[in-house]
Amino acid sequence: MAVTRAEQRAATRRALLAEGRRRFAADGYHAVVLADVARAAGVTKGAAYHHFESKAGLFRAVVAEVQEELGERVAAAAERHEDPWEQLLAGCRAFLAAGRDPVVRRIVLVDAPAVLGWDEWRAMDEDASARHLAQALDTLVASGVIAEQPVEPLARLLSGAMNEAALWLARGGDASPQAPVLTERALERLLGGLRTGGGGGSVAVDGG
């Protein structure tokens, strides 16, 4: 069966994204050369420029891909629970845990804010993950689990807190092996304080 030009273009783009992702995760943005990515992907440098215009363009596409996967991971973790409060906790835990993934850590949390700038990085994060948080909070407010209040500022406060925690952990935290567990506990205490009746529902984390 003949391969169409559209299929060839799609295959070339996928190959460049895969190789770019591998190199950005392993070596960091500044050490990657677009021509080397193209050569390793088995395509010409011209094809790489045609699809992404620049190394920054390829990196932006890789960041979007990884962030989309992160959003799906968060949503999948939440959907394993029936209770809306447990969905919120599970999604938040999944977001923090994803920061320990070397690909997410290097590409999304370490390099992306510096390379793309905070505003663009934040907008991409909002498209991929923050909307899930806002939806979860909407459900909890509507069901009375969280007191009636505007969801938008609350979602931004919590999203900012989790992004900061994930960035801190990605950069080594306080160098303690307990840092991820302690951060998760702190997040659950913070979330527990939002519940009507004050606290009570946060789930303890077994950190030893």
C-alpha positions in Angstrom: 0.0 0.0 0.0 1.4 3.4 -1.0 2.2 5.8 1.7 0.6 9.2 1.2 2.5 12.5 1.6 0.3 13.3 4.6 1.3 10.0 6.2 4.9 10.7 5.4 4.7 14.2 7.0 3.0 12.8 10.1 5.7 10.0 10.4 8.5 12.6 10.1 6.9 14.8 12.7 6.5 11.9 15.1 10.1 10.8 14.6 11.4 14.3 15.3 9.2 14.6 18.4 10.3 11.3 19.7 14.0 12.0 19.2 13.7 15.6 20.5 11.9 14.4 23.6 14.6 11.8 24.2 17.4 14.3 23.9 15.8 17.1 25.8 15.1 14.8 28.7 18.6 13.3 28.7 20.7 16.3 27.9 18.6 19.4 28.6 17.5 22.1 26.1 20.7 24.0 25.7 22.8 20.9 24.9 20.5 19.8 22.1 21.3 20.6 18.4 18.4 20.5 16.0 20.5 19.1 13.2 21.6 16.2 15.4 18.0 15.5 16.2 17.1 15.4 12.5 20.0 13.1 11.7 19.1 10.7 14.5 15.5 10.7 13.4 16.5 9.8 9.9 15.3 13.0 8.3 16.9 16.1 6.8 17.6 19.3 8.7 15.4 21.0 6.3 12.5 18.7 7.2 13.1 19.6 10.9 12.9 23.3 10.1 9.8 22.8 7.9 7.9 21.1 10.8 9.1 23.2 13.8 11.0 26.3 12.4 13.6 26.1 15.2 14.9 24.1 18.1 12.6 26.3 20.3 9.7 25.3 18.1 10.5 21.6 18.5 10.9 22.0 22.3 7.6 23.8 22.5 5.9 20.9 20.7 7.6 18.4 23.0 6.5 20.3 26.1 2.9 20.4 24.9 3.0 16.7 24.3 4.5 15.9 27.7 2.0 18.3 29.4 -0.9 16.7 27.6 0.2 13.3 28.8 0.6 14.7 32.4 -3.0 16.0 32.2 -4.2 12.6 31.1 -2.3 10.9 33.9 -3.8 13.2 36.5 -7.3 12.7 35.1 -6.8 8.9 35.0 -5.7 8.8 38.6 -8.8 10.8 39.7 -11.2 8.7 37.6 -10.2 5.6 39.5 -12.2 6.9 42.4 -16.0 7.4 42.8 -15.9 10.0 45.6 -15.2 13.6 44.3 -13.0 14.3 47.3 -10.9 11.2 46.7 -10.7 12.2 43.0 -9.2 15.6 44.0 -6.7 14.0 46.3 -5.7 11.4 43.8 -5.3 13.9 41.0 -3.1 16.1 43.2 -1.0 13.2 44.3 -0.6 12.1 40.7 0.6 15.6 39.7 3.2 15.7 42.4 4.3 12.2 41.7 4.8 13.0 38.0 7.5 15.4 39.0 9.7 12.4 39.8 9.4 11.2 36.2 12.8 12.2 34.6 11.1 13.3 31.4 8.5 15.5 33.2 11.1 16.8 35.6 13.7 17.9 33.1 11.4 19.0 30.2 8.3 20.5 31.9 9.5 21.5 35.3 13.1 22.6 34.9 13.7 23.7 31.3 10.3 24.8 30.1 9.8 27.8 32.4 13.2 29.1 31.6 13.1 28.5 27.8 9.5 29.4 27.1 9.0 32.0 29.8 6.7 31.8 32.7 3.6 33.2 31.0 3.7 30.7 28.1 4.6 27.8 30.4 1.7 28.7 32.7 -0.8 28.9 29.9 0.3 25.5 28.6 0.0 24.1 32.1 -3.5 25.5 32.4 -4.6 23.9 29.2 -3.2 20.5 30.1 -3.7 20.1 33.9 -5.1 23.1 35.7 -8.5 22.8 34.1 -8.9 19.4 35.7 -8.3 21.0 39.1 -10.9 23.7 38.4 -13.5 21.0 37.3 -12.9 19.0 40.5 -13.3 22.1 42.7 -16.5 23.0 40.9 -17.9 19.6 41.7 -16.9 19.8 45.3 -18.4 23.3 45.8 -21.6 22.2 44.0 -21.9 19.2 46.3 -21.2 21.2 49.5 -18.0 19.4 50.3 -16.2 22.7 50.0 -17.9 25.9 51.2 -19.6 28.0 48.5 -17.0 30.3 47.0 -15.6 31.5 43.6 -13.7 28.6 42.2 -11.4 30.5 39.8 -9.2 32.2 42.5 -9.1 29.0 44.6 -8.1 26.9 41.6 -5.3 29.4 40.8 -4.0 29.4 44.4 -3.9 25.6 44.6 -2.5 25.2 41.1 0.3 27.7 42.0 1.0 25.9 45.2 1.3 22.6 43.5 3.4 23.9 40.6 5.8 25.5 43.1 6.0 22.3 45.1 6.6 20.2 42.0 9.3 22.6 40.8 10.9 22.5 44.2 10.9 18.7 44.3 12.2 18.6 40.7 15.2 20.7 41.7 16.0 18.5 44.6 13.8 19.8 47.3 15.7 19.9 50.5 17.8 16.9 49.4 15.9 14.7 51.9 14.6 11.4 50.6 11.4 12.2 52.7 10.8 15.4 50.7 8.1 13.9 48.4 6.2 12.2 51.2 6.4 15.3 53.4 5.2 17.5 50.5 2.3 15.2 49.9 1.3 15.3 53.5 1.5 19.1 53.6 -0.7 19.3 50.4 -3.3 17.0 52.0 -3.4 19.1 55.1 -3.9 22.2 53.0 -6.7 20.6 51.0 -8.3 19.2 54.2 -8.7 22.7 55.5 -11.0 23.5 52.6 -13.6 21.0 53.6 -16.8 22.2 55.3 -16.5 21.3 58.9 -12.7 22.0 58.9 -10.2 19.4 57.8 -11.1 15.9 58.7 -10.9 14.0 55.3 -7.3 14.3 54.3 -5.7 10.9 53.9 -2.6 10.1 55.8 0.4 9.2 53.7 2.6 6.3 55.0 6.0 7.8 54.9 7.6 5.6 57.5 
